[in-house]
Amino acid sequence: FIGGDRYDSLRDMVKASNTNHRQPFYKYILGKTYLKSLDVIDDPSMRDQALETTFRFAKDADEFASGKDGMYKLLLGQIYAEYYYDNLGDYFILANDAFGEALDLMPLYPDALFESGKFYFLSGNVGKSIEVFEFYLSLSPQFWKYGEDPGKYLEDAEDYNDYRLFYKANPLFNEVFIYLSEAYRVIGDEEQALYYEDLIF
């Protein structure tokens, strides 16, 4: 459902949200669905409308949860970042604050690290993006060092379950390697840039 490709599920979630309109999780799921729809909307006016709807759901979720849930802060950060990327206003501070709050509440959550690292890089805070992405990699089993053959990790892995769960939940390593390679190149560290470039699958 979170992928946004099941109309019946979306319709049922809207009904559930209307029935219990102060349930933050319903708002969060609807916000996530609309956020994902931005990837396939080409029309600028429709994109703006979807972004506004996404923001409304995310803002409600955060408010109904009294600002204490990192998942809702992360979604707000992603939306503010989209506004910032689309040049729809000065949303840098709002995005920066939302990602910071998400990381405070969920310092080890890979999606929060990835999205904040991406935002820091795209907004020009390259040093901070390197710090966040390096920490992201430090949390994972080190199988990603095996490049095109991560299965090779299994021969040396002490805990296959950790490997399986982390890799299944976080298939973002290629993007992290790309961002790190570009980030190190920006600051003039060609050796580190090439190191991460070589890890790209």
KOLMI-777266 format. One record per residue (C-alpha): residue number from 1; residue in one letter; x, y, z. Coordinates in steps of 0.02 Angstrom, whole numbers. Last residue first. Example, Ala and Ser with C-alpha at 12.3 -4.5 7.8 and 13.67 -1.06 7.14 Angstrom:
@k 2	r S	px 684	py -53	pz 357
@k 1	r A	px 615	py -225	pz 390
END
This chain:
@k 201	r F	px 1350	py -67	pz -413
@k 200	r I	px 1437	py 90	pz -351
@k 199	r L	px 1583	py 37	pz -240
@k 198	r D	px 1716	py 105	pz -359
@k 197	r E	px 1640	py 279	pz -347
@k 196	r Y	px 1653	py 267	pz -158
@k 195	r Y	px 1842	py 245	pz -165
@k 194	r L	px 1859	py 366	pz -311
@k 193	r A	px 1783	py 507	pz -209
@k 192	r Q	px 1890	py 459	pz -59
@k 191	r E	px 2048	py 479	pz -163
@k 190	r E	px 1983	py 635	pz -250
@k 189	r D	px 1963	py 733	pz -89
@k 188	r G	px 1932	py 906	pz -162
@k 187	r I	px 1782	py 959	pz -59
@k 186	r V	px 1665	py 938	pz -208
@k 185	r R	px 1744	py 771	pz -252
@k 184	r Y	px 1708	py 707	pz -77
@k 183	r A	px 1526	py 755	pz -99
@k 182	r E	px 1512	py 676	pz -271
@k 181	r S	px 1580	py 509	pz -211
@k 180	r L	px 1476	py 519	pz -53
@k 179	r Y	px 1317	py 555	pz -150
@k 178	r I	px 1348	py 412	pz -271
@k 177	r F	px 1393	py 290	pz -132
@k 176	r V	px 1235	py 337	pz -37
@k 175	r E	px 1131	py 313	pz -195
@k 174	r N	px 1205	py 141	pz -223
@k 173	r F	px 1175	py 95	pz -41
@k 172	r L	px 991	py 134	pz -42
@k 171	r P	px 915	py -40	pz -30
@k 170	r N	px 876	py -15	pz 154
@k 169	r A	px 745	py -135	pz 223
@k 168	r K	px 802	py -291	pz 131
@k 167	r Y	px 985	py -252	pz 162
@k 166	r F	px 959	py -224	pz 347
@k 165	r L	px 850	py -377	pz 374
@k 164	r R	px 958	py -498	pz 275
@k 163	r Y	px 1124	py -441	pz 347
@k 162	r D	px 1061	py -441	pz 526
@k 161	r N	px 987	py -614	pz 499
@k 160	r Y	px 1149	py -682	pz 427
@k 159	r D	px 1240	py -645	pz 589
@k 158	r E	px 1423	py -695	pz 590
@k 157	r A	px 1445	py -652	pz 407
@k 156	r D	px 1605	py -714	pz 324
@k 155	r E	px 1535	py -823	pz 185
@k 154	r L	px 1376	py -720	pz 184
@k 153	r Y	px 1473	py -566	pz 131
@k 152	r K	px 1500	py -645	pz -39
@k 151	r G	px 1315	py -613	pz -68
@k 150	r P	px 1362	py -429	pz -83
@k 149	r D	px 1440	py -471	pz -252
@k 148	r E	px 1444	py -310	pz -353
@k 147	r G	px 1531	py -215	pz -215
@k 146	r Y	px 1594	py -324	pz -73
@k 145	r K	px 1609	py -172	pz 39
@k 144	r W	px 1419	py -170	pz 52
@k 143	r F	px 1432	py -324	pz 162
@k 142	r Q	px 1491	py -217	pz 308
@k 141	r P	px 1338	py -243	pz 415
@k 140	r S	px 1257	py -73	pz 424
@k 139	r L	px 1270	py 61	pz 556
@k 138	r S	px 1436	py 129	pz 493
@k 137	r L	px 1360	py 156	pz 321
@k 136	r Y	px 1230	py 279	pz 388
@k 135	r F	px 1366	py 364	pz 491
@k 134	r E	px 1465	py 395	pz 333
@k 133	r F	px 1307	py 464	pz 252
@k 132	r V	px 1275	py 585	pz 396
@k 131	r E	px 1453	py 652	pz 407
@k 130	r I	px 1468	py 667	pz 219
@k 129	r S	px 1303	py 763	pz 211
@k 128	r K	px 1363	py 880	pz 349
@k 127	r G	px 1521	py 922	pz 252
@k 126	r V	px 1422	py 950	pz 92
@k 125	r N	px 1302	py 1078	pz 163
@k 124	r G	px 1256	py 1140	pz -11
@k 123	r S	px 1067	py 1117	pz -11
@k 122	r L	px 1078	py 960	pz -118
@k 121	r F	px 1206	py 881	pz 0
@k 120	r Y	px 1114	py 924	pz 161
@k 119	r F	px 950	py 863	pz 87
@k 118	r K	px 1024	py 696	pz 32
@k 117	r G	px 1102	py 671	pz 203
@k 116	r S	px 934	py 711	pz 285
@k 115	r E	px 843	py 585	pz 175
@k 114	r F	px 974	py 450	pz 203
@k 113	r L	px 989	py 473	pz 391
@k 112	r A	px 801	py 476	pz 417
@k 111	r D	px 783	py 322	pz 307
@k 110	r P	px 919	py 231	pz 404
@k 109	r Y	px 843	py 256	pz 578
@k 108	r L	px 985	py 264	pz 704
@k 107	r P	px 959	py 441	pz 771
@k 106	r M	px 769	py 424	pz 777
@k 105	r L	px 700	py 564	pz 887
@k 104	r D	px 850	py 680	pz 869
@k 103	r L	px 864	py 628	pz 686
@k 102	r A	px 684	py 676	pz 653
@k 101	r E	px 708	py 842	pz 744
@k 100	r G	px 859	py 883	pz 636
@k 99	r F	px 764	py 834	pz 479
@k 98	r A	px 622	py 950	pz 529
@k 97	r D	px 741	py 1093	pz 571
@k 96	r N	px 834	py 1082	pz 405
@k 95	r A	px 672	py 1071	pz 308
@k 94	r L	px 599	py 1224	pz 396
@k 93	r I	px 762	py 1320	pz 378
@k 92	r F	px 774	py 1282	pz 192
@k 91	r Y	px 593	py 1319	pz 153
@k 90	r D	px 618	py 1491	pz 78
@k 89	r G	px 487	py 1481	pz -58
@k 88	r L	px 427	py 1375	pz -203
@k 87	r N	px 600	py 1347	pz -275
@k 86	r D	px 554	py 1168	pz -324
@k 85	r Y	px 700	py 1098	pz -224
@k 84	r Y	px 646	py 1199	pz -71
@k 83	r Y	px 464	py 1143	pz -85
@k 82	r E	px 526	py 964	pz -103
@k 81	r A	px 637	py 990	pz 51
@k 80	r Y	px 488	py 1052	pz 151
@k 79	r I	px 399	py 892	pz 101
@k 78	r Q	px 544	py 778	pz 148
@k 77	r G	px 565	py 867	pz 314
@k 76	r L	px 381	py 849	pz 352
@k 75	r L	px 394	py 662	pz 317
@k 74	r L	px 543	py 649	pz 434
@k 73	r K	px 451	py 742	pz 572
@k 72	r Y	px 306	py 619	pz 552
@k 71	r M	px 423	py 471	pz 568
@k 70	r G	px 510	py 551	pz 717
@k 69	r D	px 354	py 548	pz 825
@k 68	r K	px 342	py 671	pz 970
@k 67	r G	px 270	py 825	pz 884
@k 66	r S	px 107	py 811	pz 983
@k 65	r A	px 58	py 655	pz 884
@k 64	r F	px -98	py 745	pz 821
@k 63	r E	px 10	py 892	pz 766
@k 62	r D	px 136	py 784	pz 673
@k 61	r A	px -1	py 686	pz 584
@k 60	r D	px -95	py 846	pz 540
@k 59	r K	px 62	py 925	pz 467
@k 58	r A	px 98	py 769	pz 366
@k 57	r F	px -79	py 760	pz 296
@k 56	r R	px -81	py 945	pz 250
@k 55	r F	px 94	py 936	pz 174
@k 54	r T	px 46	py 791	pz 62
@k 53	r T	px -107	py 885	pz 2
@k 52	r E	px 0	py 1037	pz -38
@k 51	r L	px 126	py 928	pz -130
@k 50	r A	px -14	py 846	pz -230
@k 49	r Q	px -81	py 1018	pz -279
@k 48	r D	px 91	py 1082	pz -327
@k 47	r R	px 120	py 926	pz -432
@k 46	r M	px -49	py 948	pz -517
@k 45	r S	px -3	py 1128	pz -560
@k 44	r P	px 169	py 1077	pz -624
@k 43	r D	px 105	py 935	pz -737
@k 42	r D	px 235	py 797	pz -738
@k 41	r I	px 171	py 689	pz -596
@k 40	r V	px 256	py 518	pz -582
@k 39	r D	px 382	py 548	pz -442
@k 38	r L	px 261	py 663	pz -351
@k 37	r S	px 149	py 512	pz -319
@k 36	r K	px 272	py 454	pz -186
@k 35	r L	px 229	py 607	pz -80
@k 34	r Y	px 43	py 572	pz -101
@k 33	r T	px 66	py 397	pz -32
@k 32	r K	px 176	py 454	pz 112
@k 31	r G	px 48	py 586	pz 160
@k 30	r L	px -92	py 458	pz 158
@k 29	r I	px 11	py 343	pz 269
@k 28	r Y	px 51	py 485	pz 389
@k 27	r K	px -129	py 544	pz 400
@k 26	r Y	px -185	py 368	pz 445
@k 25	r F	px -45	py 357	pz 573
@k 24	r P	px -96	py 521	pz 655
@k 23	r Q	px -272	py 466	pz 707
@k 22	r R	px -363	py 631	pz 730
@k 21	r H	px -483	py 603	pz 585
@k 20	r N	px -553	py 440	pz 650
@k 19	r T	px -693	py 407	pz 527
@k 18	r N	px -620	py 520	pz 393
@k 17	r S	px -451	py 436	pz 413
@k 16	r A	px -529	py 264	pz 398
@k 15	r K	px -621	py 316	pz 240
@k 14	r V	px -461	py 387	pz 167
@k 13	r M	px -371	py 226	pz 212
@k 12	r D	px -505	py 123	pz 125
@k 11	r R	px -488	py 228	pz -33
@k 10	r L	px -300	py 208	pz -29
@k 9	r S	px -315	py 20	pz -7
@k 8	r D	px -438	py 9	pz -151
@k 7	r Y	px -326	py 111	pz -263
@k 6	r R	px -175	py 0	pz -239
@k 5	r D	px -18	py 74	pz -318
@k 4	r G	px 34	py 197	pz -183
@k 3	r G	px 196	py 111	pz -134
@k 2	r I	px 136	py 126	pz 45
@k 1	r F	px 0	py 0	pz 0
END
